[in-house]
């Protein structure tokens, strides 16, 4: 992936290139690209004059960071207890089947990323699927089709 280094530099400069701001810098880069491209992390290491392994260590330690590209549309299936007992596993399996990917992956066209989460705080609506931050309650495998819109099977 081609990285715009001037964009990275302006993020790094906002924090005066301080080593102690590594996490904030990575957060801002992820907000820009929806994930942390390897080239961006290399550039941060160079600019902050810290070992690459340190940048990668932070990026892999915090769950909030993603090292894989994300799709334009994010689908999170709640696998918390309340949703699980109401059949969220079947909803997840139907999404995996329709999208042709497993949870944690992104479709080859970069359209969808499918992930699981544990309780999104709407247990009464379970099973819950969150599509692009929009909550969909009482999901069933049959409703998956309309959730995905015009996505073909
Ligand atoms: S368990 Fe799914 S919202 Fe709480």
Backbone and ligand atoms as CSV (ligand in chain L), in Angstrom:
chain,resi,resn,atom,element,x,y,z
A,1,UNK,N,N,0.835,-1.200,0.000
A,1,UNK,CA,C,0.000,0.000,0.000
A,1,UNK,C,C,0.874,1.257,0.000
A,2,UNK,N,N,0.488,2.207,-0.869
A,2,UNK,CA,C,1.241,3.464,-0.935
A,2,UNK,C,C,0.745,4.395,0.180
A,3,UNK,N,N,1.693,4.800,0.996
A,3,UNK,CA,C,1.355,5.647,2.139
A,3,UNK,C,C,1.764,7.086,1.851
A,4,UNK,N,N,0.876,8.006,2.195
A,4,UNK,CA,C,1.193,9.420,2.041
A,4,UNK,C,C,1.990,9.866,3.276
A,5,UNK,N,N,3.312,9.937,3.122
A,5,UNK,CA,C,4.160,10.236,4.282
A,5,UNK,C,C,3.917,11.632,4.840
A,6,UNK,N,N,3.491,12.563,3.978
A,6,UNK,CA,C,3.255,13.914,4.502
A,6,UNK,C,C,2.064,13.918,5.464
A,7,UNK,N,N,1.089,13.041,5.193
A,7,UNK,CA,C,-0.063,12.913,6.106
A,7,UNK,C,C,0.410,12.371,7.456
A,8,UNK,N,N,1.282,11.355,7.377
A,8,UNK,CA,C,1.806,10.770,8.615
A,8,UNK,C,C,2.619,11.801,9.382
A,9,UNK,N,N,3.416,12.563,8.627
A,9,UNK,CA,C,4.263,13.561,9.279
A,9,UNK,C,C,3.416,14.609,9.989
A,10,UNK,N,N,2.297,15.001,9.386
A,10,UNK,CA,C,1.510,16.038,10.060
A,10,UNK,C,C,0.881,15.478,11.339
A,11,UNK,N,N,0.532,14.177,11.339
A,11,UNK,CA,C,0.026,13.571,12.591
A,11,UNK,C,C,1.151,13.545,13.635
A,12,UNK,N,N,2.326,13.082,13.208
A,12,UNK,CA,C,3.456,12.963,14.147
A,12,UNK,C,C,3.856,14.341,14.677
A,13,UNK,N,N,3.820,15.344,13.802
A,13,UNK,CA,C,4.205,16.700,14.220
A,13,UNK,C,C,3.242,17.284,15.247
A,14,UNK,N,N,1.960,16.872,15.136
A,14,UNK,CA,C,0.991,17.354,16.131
A,14,UNK,C,C,1.406,16.957,17.539
A,15,UNK,N,N,2.124,15.848,17.641
A,15,UNK,CA,C,2.592,15.385,18.953
A,15,UNK,C,C,4.075,15.696,19.133
A,16,UNK,N,N,4.579,16.619,18.326
A,16,UNK,CA,C,5.985,17.033,18.399
A,16,UNK,C,C,6.957,15.858,18.286
A,17,UNK,N,N,6.514,14.799,17.626
A,17,UNK,CA,C,7.399,13.650,17.429
A,17,UNK,C,C,7.847,13.002,18.721
A,18,UNK,N,N,7.008,13.125,19.760
A,18,UNK,CA,C,7.422,12.578,21.061
A,18,UNK,C,C,7.179,11.078,21.159
A,19,UNK,N,N,8.194,10.391,21.638
A,19,UNK,CA,C,8.095,8.938,21.808
A,19,UNK,C,C,6.915,8.555,22.706
A,20,UNK,N,N,6.693,9.375,23.727
A,20,UNK,CA,C,5.627,9.093,24.701
A,20,UNK,C,C,4.232,9.208,24.103
A,21,UNK,N,N,4.139,9.730,22.901
A,21,UNK,CA,C,2.826,9.884,22.257
A,21,UNK,C,C,2.554,8.779,21.244
A,22,UNK,N,N,3.343,7.713,21.311
A,22,UNK,CA,C,3.215,6.645,20.317
A,22,UNK,C,C,1.776,6.137,20.170
A,23,UNK,N,N,1.118,5.870,21.304
A,23,UNK,CA,C,-0.241,5.311,21.230
A,23,UNK,C,C,-1.190,6.304,20.553
A,24,UNK,N,N,-1.105,7.570,20.931
A,24,UNK,CA,C,-1.982,8.584,20.326
A,24,UNK,C,C,-1.717,8.705,18.829
A,25,UNK,N,N,-0.452,8.645,18.461
A,25,UNK,CA,C,-0.086,8.744,17.038
A,25,UNK,C,C,-0.680,7.557,16.271
A,26,UNK,N,N,-0.549,6.360,16.837
A,26,UNK,CA,C,-1.098,5.172,16.163
A,26,UNK,C,C,-2.621,5.254,16.080
A,27,UNK,N,N,-3.249,5.796,17.131
A,27,UNK,CA,C,-4.718,5.949,17.100
A,27,UNK,C,C,-5.133,6.864,15.953
A,28,UNK,N,N,-4.411,7.966,15.790
A,28,UNK,CA,C,-4.753,8.920,14.724
A,28,UNK,C,C,-4.518,8.309,13.340
A,29,UNK,N,N,-3.462,7.523,13.228
A,29,UNK,CA,C,-3.188,6.882,11.931
A,29,UNK,C,C,-4.283,5.857,11.626
A,30,UNK,N,N,-4.683,5.115,12.649
A,30,UNK,CA,C,-5.744,4.128,12.411
A,30,UNK,C,C,-7.053,4.821,12.033
A,31,UNK,N,N,-7.331,5.963,12.649
A,31,UNK,CA,C,-8.551,6.706,12.311
A,31,UNK,C,C,-8.515,7.120,10.834
A,32,UNK,N,N,-7.326,7.376,10.341
A,32,UNK,CA,C,-7.151,7.810,8.950
A,32,UNK,C,C,-7.333,6.655,7.968
A,33,UNK,N,N,-6.728,5.494,8.282
A,33,UNK,CA,C,-6.708,4.371,7.328
A,33,UNK,C,C,-7.650,3.222,7.711
A,34,UNK,N,N,-8.273,3.315,8.873
A,34,UNK,CA,C,-9.122,2.236,9.428
A,34,UNK,C,C,-8.301,1.024,9.872
A,35,UNK,N,N,-6.989,1.082,9.725
A,35,UNK,CA,C,-6.102,0.056,10.264
A,35,UNK,C,C,-4.699,0.651,10.253
A,36,UNK,N,N,-3.719,-0.139,10.726
A,36,UNK,CA,C,-2.347,0.374,10.771
A,36,UNK,C,C,-1.515,-0.295,9.674
A,37,UNK,N,N,-1.334,0.383,8.558
A,37,UNK,CA,C,-0.506,-0.203,7.499
A,37,UNK,C,C,0.938,-0.375,7.981
A,38,UNK,N,N,1.552,-1.466,7.572
A,38,UNK,CA,C,2.936,-1.764,7.966
A,38,UNK,C,C,3.878,-0.601,7.622
A,39,UNK,N,N,3.697,-0.031,6.422
A,39,UNK,CA,C,4.572,1.067,5.989
A,39,UNK,C,C,4.432,2.278,6.916
A,40,UNK,N,N,3.226,2.502,7.403
A,40,UNK,CA,C,2.998,3.630,8.310
A,40,UNK,C,C,3.737,3.402,9.628
A,41,UNK,N,N,3.708,2.156,10.109
A,41,UNK,CA,C,4.388,1.860,11.371
A,41,UNK,C,C,5.902,1.991,11.198
A,42,UNK,N,N,6.404,1.583,10.032
A,42,UNK,CA,C,7.838,1.750,9.756
A,42,UNK,C,C,8.216,3.228,9.811
A,43,UNK,N,N,7.358,4.055,9.219
A,43,UNK,CA,C,7.637,5.484,9.172
A,43,UNK,C,C,7.612,6.101,10.584
A,44,UNK,N,N,6.656,5.667,11.380
A,44,UNK,CA,C,6.562,6.172,12.760
A,44,UNK,C,C,7.830,5.807,13.531
A,45,UNK,N,N,8.283,4.557,13.366
A,45,UNK,CA,C,9.491,4.109,14.077
A,45,UNK,C,C,10.678,4.991,13.688
A,46,UNK,N,N,10.768,5.267,12.383
A,46,UNK,CA,C,11.898,6.082,11.895
A,46,UNK,C,C,11.825,7.496,12.484
A,47,UNK,N,N,10.645,8.102,12.411
A,47,UNK,CA,C,10.489,9.480,12.871
A,47,UNK,C,C,10.672,9.609,14.391
A,48,UNK,N,N,10.159,8.632,15.139
A,48,UNK,CA,C,10.256,8.723,16.603
A,48,UNK,C,C,11.596,8.180,17.114
A,49,UNK,N,N,12.389,7.670,16.145
A,49,UNK,CA,C,13.698,7.086,16.489
A,49,UNK,C,C,13.569,6.002,17.566
A,50,UNK,N,N,12.621,5.102,17.323
A,50,UNK,CA,C,12.467,3.956,18.226
A,50,UNK,C,C,12.483,2.690,17.359
A,51,UNK,N,N,12.810,1.537,17.959
A,51,UNK,CA,C,12.875,0.307,17.161
A,51,UNK,C,C,11.493,-0.058,16.596
A,52,UNK,N,N,11.490,-0.587,15.370
A,52,UNK,CA,C,10.228,-1.022,14.739
A,52,UNK,C,C,9.491,-2.006,15.641
A,53,UNK,N,N,10.270,-2.871,16.286
A,53,UNK,CA,C,9.661,-3.917,17.107
A,53,UNK,C,C,8.831,-3.301,18.245
A,54,UNK,N,N,9.240,-2.116,18.695
A,54,UNK,CA,C,8.494,-1.440,19.766
A,54,UNK,C,C,7.138,-0.947,19.243
A,55,UNK,N,N,7.142,-0.400,18.039
A,55,UNK,CA,C,5.892,0.080,17.437
A,55,UNK,C,C,4.958,-1.113,17.183
A,56,UNK,N,N,5.511,-2.188,16.624
A,56,UNK,CA,C,4.696,-3.373,16.359
A,56,UNK,C,C,4.191,-3.984,17.661
A,57,UNK,N,N,5.028,-3.910,18.691
A,57,UNK,CA,C,4.635,-4.458,19.996
A,57,UNK,C,C,3.403,-3.748,20.535
A,58,UNK,N,N,3.399,-2.427,20.455
A,58,UNK,CA,C,2.245,-1.644,20.936
A,58,UNK,C,C,1.030,-1.938,20.058
A,59,UNK,N,N,1.246,-1.976,18.748
A,59,UNK,CA,C,0.134,-2.177,17.810
A,59,UNK,C,C,-0.523,-3.546,18.003
A,60,UNK,N,N,0.260,-4.531,18.384
A,60,UNK,CA,C,-0.337,-5.863,18.555
A,60,UNK,C,C,-0.850,-6.070,19.978
A,61,UNK,N,N,-0.332,-5.296,20.933
A,61,UNK,CA,C,-0.754,-5.473,22.320
A,61,UNK,C,C,-2.187,-4.977,22.533
A,62,UNK,N,N,-2.506,-3.821,21.961
A,62,UNK,CA,C,-3.828,-3.224,22.199
A,62,UNK,C,C,-4.841,-3.733,21.179
A,63,UNK,N,N,-5.927,-4.299,21.710
A,63,UNK,CA,C,-6.957,-4.883,20.842
A,63,UNK,C,C,-7.595,-3.848,19.921
A,64,UNK,N,N,-7.556,-2.590,20.342
A,64,UNK,CA,C,-8.213,-1.541,19.544
A,64,UNK,C,C,-7.506,-1.317,18.209
A,65,UNK,N,N,-6.255,-1.770,18.122
A,65,UNK,CA,C,-5.519,-1.576,16.868
A,65,UNK,C,C,-5.702,-2.784,15.948
A,66,UNK,N,N,-5.799,-2.496,14.662
A,66,UNK,CA,C,-5.910,-3.577,13.690
A,66,UNK,C,C,-4.757,-3.484,12.694
A,67,UNK,N,N,-4.125,-4.621,12.441
A,67,UNK,CA,C,-3.031,-4.638,11.471
A,67,UNK,C,C,-3.524,-5.079,10.097
A,68,UNK,N,N,-4.813,-5.434,10.044
A,68,UNK,CA,C,-5.373,-5.861,8.759
A,68,UNK,C,C,-6.313,-4.792,8.234
A,69,UNK,N,N,-6.365,-4.600,6.913
A,69,UNK,CA,C,-7.292,-3.622,6.357
A,69,UNK,C,C,-8.729,-3.989,6.702
A,70,UNK,N,N,-9.552,-2.984,6.895
A,70,UNK,CA,C,-10.966,-3.208,7.204
A,70,UNK,C,C,-11.813,-2.896,5.979
A,71,UNK,N,N,-12.956,-3.572,5.881
A,71,UNK,CA,C,-13.880,-3.305,4.791
A,71,UNK,C,C,-14.597,-1.972,4.981
A,72,UNK,N,N,-15.252,-1.525,3.888
A,72,UNK,CA,C,-16.002,-0.261,3.976
A,72,UNK,C,C,-17.139,-0.407,4.974
A,73,UNK,N,N,-17.704,-1.621,5.052
A,73,UNK,CA,C,-18.810,-1.873,5.966
A,73,UNK,C,C,-18.351,-2.831,7.056
A,74,UNK,N,N,-18.628,-2.449,8.288
A,74,UNK,CA,C,-18.213,-3.260,9.433
A,74,UNK,C,C,-19.431,-3.955,10.032
A,75,UNK,N,N,-19.341,-5.269,10.148
A,75,UNK,CA,C,-20.437,-6.016,10.758
A,75,UNK,C,C,-19.912,-6.733,11.992
A,76,UNK,N,N,-20.531,-6.421,13.134
A,76,UNK,CA,C,-20.144,-7.057,14.392
A,76,UNK,C,C,-21.318,-7.897,14.898
A,77,UNK,N,N,-21.063,-9.174,15.121
A,77,UNK,CA,C,-22.102,-10.054,15.649
A,77,UNK,C,C,-21.833,-10.245,17.137
A,78,UNK,N,N,-22.841,-9.948,17.957
A,78,UNK,CA,C,-22.664,-10.099,19.399
A,78,UNK,C,C,-22.732,-11.572,19.773
A,79,UNK,N,N,-21.699,-12.038,20.455
A,79,UNK,CA,C,-21.648,-13.434,20.894
A,79,UNK,C,C,-21.700,-13.508,22.423
A,80,UNK,N,N,-22.158,-12.428,23.057
A,80,UNK,CA,C,-22.337,-12.447,24.516
A,80,UNK,C,C,-23.393,-13.473,24.899
A,81,UNK,N,N,-23.471,-13.786,26.183
A,81,UNK,CA,C,-24.338,-14.884,26.627
A,81,UNK,C,C,-25.784,-14.704,26.189
A,82,UNK,N,N,-26.364,-13.517,26.412
A,82,UNK,CA,C,-27.782,-13.302,26.096
A,82,UNK,C,C,-28.043,-13.491,24.607
A,83,UNK,N,N,-27.151,-13.020,23.776
A,83,UNK,CA,C,-27.330,-13.185,22.333
A,83,UNK,C,C,-27.047,-14.622,21.911
A,84,UNK,N,N,-26.063,-15.229,22.559
A,84,UNK,CA,C,-25.689,-16.602,22.220
A,84,UNK,C,C,-26.872,-17.556,22.433
A,85,UNK,N,N,-27.537,-17.423,23.588
A,85,UNK,CA,C,-28.640,-18.357,23.877
A,85,UNK,C,C,-29.826,-18.118,22.950
A,86,UNK,N,N,-29.865,-16.969,22.314
A,86,UNK,CA,C,-30.964,-16.699,21.376
A,86,UNK,C,C,-30.564,-16.942,19.914
A,87,UNK,N,N,-29.433,-17.565,19.722
A,87,UNK,CA,C,-29.107,-18.022,18.370
A,87,UNK,C,C,-28.140,-17.181,17.577
A,88,UNK,N,N,-27.301,-16.393,18.233
A,88,UNK,CA,C,-26.374,-15.558,17.462
A,88,UNK,C,C,-25.376,-16.387,16.653
A,89,UNK,N,N,-25.085,-17.613,17.116
A,89,UNK,CA,C,-24.151,-18.476,16.377
A,89,UNK,C,C,-24.702,-18.757,14.968
A,90,UNK,N,N,-26.019,-19.000,14.871
A,90,UNK,CA,C,-26.616,-19.292,13.548
A,90,UNK,C,C,-26.582,-18.055,12.649
A,91,UNK,N,N,-26.761,-16.884,13.276
A,91,UNK,CA,C,-26.701,-15.624,12.508
A,91,UNK,C,C,-25.279,-15.437,11.974
A,92,UNK,N,N,-24.296,-15.691,12.849
A,92,UNK,CA,C,-22.898,-15.558,12.432
A,92,UNK,C,C,-22.583,-16.524,11.287
A,93,UNK,N,N,-23.038,-17.766,11.421
A,93,UNK,CA,C,-22.746,-18.761,10.383
A,93,UNK,C,C,-23.375,-18.373,9.044
A,94,UNK,N,N,-24.560,-17.799,9.106
A,94,UNK,CA,C,-25.217,-17.381,7.865
A,94,UNK,C,C,-24.442,-16.211,7.232
A,95,UNK,N,N,-23.978,-15.290,8.059
A,95,UNK,CA,C,-23.164,-14.173,7.535
A,95,UNK,C,C,-21.871,-14.700,6.917
A,96,UNK,N,N,-21.243,-15.650,7.596
A,96,UNK,CA,C,-20.004,-16.224,7.062
A,96,UNK,C,C,-20.266,-16.894,5.715
A,97,UNK,N,N,-21.405,-17.597,5.632
A,97,UNK,CA,C,-21.734,-18.308,4.399
A,97,UNK,C,C,-21.998,-17.310,3.266
A,98,UNK,N,N,-22.810,-16.303,3.551
A,98,UNK,CA,C,-23.177,-15.341,2.503
A,98,UNK,C,C,-21.974,-14.507,2.043
A,99,UNK,N,N,-21.121,-14.146,2.984
A,99,UNK,CA,C,-19.970,-13.298,2.627
A,99,UNK,C,C,-18.776,-14.128,2.143
A,100,UNK,N,N,-18.799,-15.421,2.460
A,100,UNK,CA,C,-17.697,-16.288,2.038
A,100,UNK,C,C,-16.418,-16.041,2.818
A,101,UNK,N,N,-16.555,-15.565,4.048
A,101,UNK,CA,C,-15.386,-15.326,4.908
A,101,UNK,C,C,-15.694,-15.828,6.314
A,102,UNK,N,N,-14.661,-15.908,7.124
A,102,UNK,CA,C,-14.839,-16.275,8.522
A,102,UNK,C,C,-14.788,-15.007,9.378
A,103,UNK,N,N,-15.327,-15.108,10.597
A,103,UNK,CA,C,-15.265,-13.974,11.516
A,103,UNK,C,C,-13.813,-13.533,11.681
A,104,UNK,N,N,-13.584,-12.246,11.645
A,104,UNK,CA,C,-12.221,-11.708,11.764
A,104,UNK,C,C,-11.638,-11.344,10.415
A,105,UNK,N,N,-12.343,-11.733,9.332
A,105,UNK,CA,C,-11.802,-11.496,7.988
A,105,UNK,C,C,-12.564,-10.399,7.246
A,106,UNK,N,N,-11.976,-10.014,6.112
A,106,UNK,CA,C,-12.554,-8.984,5.240
A,106,UNK,C,C,-12.737,-9.591,3.856
A,107,UNK,N,N,-13.840,-9.268,3.191
A,107,UNK,CA,C,-14.073,-9.817,1.851
A,107,UNK,C,C,-13.002,-9.307,0.882
A,108,UNK,N,N,-12.754,-10.085,-0.164
A,108,UNK,CA,C,-11.677,-9.759,-1.113
A,108,UNK,C,C,-11.902,-8.400,-1.772
A,109,UNK,N,N,-13.171,-7.984,-1.914
A,109,UNK,CA,C,-13.437,-6.681,-2.541
A,109,UNK,C,C,-13.380,-5.534,-1.529
A,110,UNK,N,N,-12.961,-5.861,-0.286
A,110,UNK,CA,C,-12.842,-4.847,0.767
A,110,UNK,C,C,-14.160,-4.178,1.109
A,111,UNK,N,N,-15.257,-4.868,0.841
A,111,UNK,CA,C,-16.559,-4.269,1.127
A,111,UNK,C,C,-16.954,-4.516,2.588
A,112,UNK,N,N,-16.796,-5.765,3.055
A,112,UNK,CA,C,-17.261,-6.111,4.403
A,112,UNK,C,C,-16.151,-6.666,5.280
A,113,UNK,N,N,-16.157,-6.254,6.548
A,113,UNK,CA,C,-15.365,-6.924,7.574
A,113,UNK,C,C,-16.353,-7.511,8.565
A,114,UNK,N,N,-16.161,-8.791,8.897
A,114,UNK,CA,C,-17.062,-9.484,9.823
A,114,UNK,C,C,-16.307,-9.787,11.109
A,115,UNK,N,N,-16.881,-9.358,12.247
A,115,UNK,CA,C,-16.210,-9.606,13.511
A,115,UNK,C,C,-17.217,-10.000,14.579
A,116,UNK,N,N,-16.731,-10.636,15.624
A,116,UNK,CA,C,-17.604,-10.936,16.757
A,116,UNK,C,C,-17.228,-10.024,17.917
A,117,UNK,N,N,-18.201,-9.761,18.771
A,117,UNK,CA,C,-17.955,-8.952,19.968
A,117,UNK,C,C,-18.677,-9.615,21.135
A,118,UNK,N,N,-18.292,-9.238,22.341
A,118,UNK,CA,C,-18.951,-9.786,23.518
A,118,UNK,C,C,-19.790,-8.727,24.192
A,119,UNK,N,N,-21.094,-8.823,24.059
A,119,UNK,CA,C,-22.086,-7.933,24.670
A,119,UNK,C,C,-21.879,-6.475,24.286
A,120,UNK,N,N,-22.847,-5.982,23.550
A,120,UNK,CA,C,-22.792,-4.575,23.153
A,120,UNK,C,C,-23.790,-3.754,23.977
A,121,UNK,N,N,-24.266,-4.353,25.082
A,121,UNK,CA,C,-25.104,-3.615,26.020
A,121,UNK,C,C,-26.555,-3.469,25.604
A,122,UNK,N,N,-27.016,-4.334,24.707
A,122,UNK,CA,C,-28.421,-4.269,24.282
A,122,UNK,C,C,-29.022,-5.670,24.364
A,123,UNK,N,N,-28.744,-6.353,25.479
A,123,UNK,CA,C,-29.102,-7.771,25.622
A,123,UNK,C,C,-30.582,-8.045,25.357
A,124,UNK,N,N,-31.460,-7.130,25.762
A,124,UNK,CA,C,-32.903,-7.353,25.584
A,124,UNK,C,C,-33.282,-7.465,24.112
A,125,UNK,N,N,-32.443,-6.949,23.228
A,125,UNK,CA,C,-32.736,-6.982,21.795
A,125,UNK,C,C,-32.118,-8.192,21.094
A,126,UNK,N,N,-31.428,-9.039,21.843
A,126,UNK,CA,C,-30.649,-10.119,21.237
A,126,UNK,C,C,-31.437,-11.069,20.375
A,127,UNK,N,N,-30.801,-11.711,19.421
A,127,UNK,CA,C,-29.388,-11.536,19.052
A,127,UNK,C,C,-29.170,-10.197,18.335
A,128,UNK,N,N,-28.075,-9.541,18.684
A,128,UNK,CA,C,-27.802,-8.224,18.128
A,128,UNK,C,C,-26.647,-8.289,17.126
A,129,UNK,N,N,-26.840,-7.603,15.998
A,129,UNK,CA,C,-25.756,-7.399,15.039
A,129,UNK,C,C,-25.602,-5.897,14.882
A,130,UNK,N,N,-24.354,-5.414,14.907
A,130,UNK,CA,C,-24.111,-3.987,14.714
A,130,UNK,C,C,-23.481,-3.811,13.338
A,131,UNK,N,N,-24.220,-3.089,12.486
A,131,UNK,CA,C,-23.691,-2.835,11.143
A,131,UNK,C,C,-23.341,-1.351,11.058
A,132,UNK,N,N,-22.082,-1.066,10.873
A,132,UNK,CA,C,-21.630,0.331,10.785
A,132,UNK,C,C,-22.186,1.176,11.929
A,133,UNK,N,N,-22.105,0.644,13.139
A,133,UNK,CA,C,-22.546,1.315,14.373
A,133,UNK,C,C,-24.061,1.414,14.513
A,134,UNK,N,N,-24.787,0.808,13.593
A,134,UNK,CA,C,-26.251,0.806,13.714
A,134,UNK,C,C,-26.681,-0.548,14.284
A,135,UNK,N,N,-27.430,-0.503,15.384
A,135,UNK,CA,C,-27.822,-1.741,16.054
A,135,UNK,C,C,-29.023,-2.381,15.351
A,136,UNK,N,N,-28.924,-3.686,15.085
A,136,UNK,CA,C,-30.060,-4.443,14.552
A,136,UNK,C,C,-30.373,-5.552,15.550
A,137,UNK,N,N,-31.564,-5.500,16.137
A,137,UNK,CA,C,-31.935,-6.480,17.154
A,137,UNK,C,C,-32.751,-7.624,16.577
A,138,UNK,N,N,-32.956,-8.643,17.440
A,138,UNK,CA,C,-33.735,-9.831,17.069
A,138,UNK,C,C,-33.359,-10.367,15.687
A,139,UNK,N,N,-32.061,-10.469,15.477
A,139,UNK,CA,C,-31.582,-10.960,14.184
A,139,UNK,C,C,-31.825,-12.460,14.060
A,140,UNK,N,N,-32.086,-12.871,12.838
A,140,UNK,CA,C,-32.237,-14.295,12.517
A,140,UNK,C,C,-31.436,-14.544,11.233
A,141,UNK,N,N,-31.141,-15.806,10.944
A,141,UNK,CA,C,-30.439,-16.079,9.674
A,141,UNK,C,C,-31.217,-15.533,8.477
A,142,UNK,N,N,-32.541,-15.576,8.536
A,142,UNK,CA,C,-33.350,-15.094,7.401
A,142,UNK,C,C,-33.177,-13.580,7.202
A,143,UNK,N,N,-33.004,-12.848,8.294
A,143,UNK,CA,C,-32.862,-11.391,8.176
A,143,UNK,C,C,-31.482,-10.958,7.662
A,144,UNK,N,N,-30.560,-11.912,7.582
A,144,UNK,CA,C,-29.200,-11.579,7.149
A,144,UNK,C,C,-29.198,-10.999,5.737
A,145,UNK,N,N,-30.030,-11.556,4.889
A,145,UNK,CA,C,-30.093,-11.088,3.497
A,145,UNK,C,C,-30.392,-9.581,3.431
A,146,UNK,N,N,-31.419,-9.157,4.169
A,146,UNK,CA,C,-31.770,-7.734,4.109
A,146,UNK,C,C,-30.727,-6.883,4.828
A,147,UNK,N,N,-30.065,-7.461,5.820
A,147,UNK,CA,C,-28.982,-6.732,6.495
A,147,UNK,C,C,-27.869,-6.386,5.505
A,148,UNK,N,N,-27.591,-7.330,4.632
A,148,UNK,CA,C,-26.502,-7.115,3.671
A,148,UNK,C,C,-26.949,-6.317,2.456
A,149,UNK,N,N,-28.241,-6.044,2.357
A,149,UNK,CA,C,-28.724,-5.280,1.218
A,149,UNK,C,C,-28.625,-6.080,-0.053
A,150,UNK,N,N,-27.999,-5.500,-1.071
A,150,UNK,CA,C,-28.004,-6.138,-2.386
A,150,UNK,C,C,-26.858,-7.128,-2.570
A,151,UNK,N,N,-26.089,-7.388,-1.497
A,151,UNK,CA,C,-24.959,-8.327,-1.615
A,151,UNK,C,C,-25.457,-9.683,-2.080
A,152,UNK,N,N,-24.926,-10.183,-3.175
A,152,UNK,CA,C,-25.372,-11.459,-3.747
A,152,UNK,C,C,-24.780,-12.635,-2.982
A,153,UNK,N,N,-25.474,-13.794,-3.018
A,153,UNK,CA,C,-24.939,-14.987,-2.378
A,153,UNK,C,C,-24.190,-15.830,-3.393
L,1,LIG,S1,S,-25.124,-10.310,25.035
L,1,LIG,FE1,FE,-25.495,-9.389,23.128
L,1,LIG,S2,S,-26.021,-7.373,23.695
L,1,LIG,FE2,FE,-25.566,-8.289,25.559
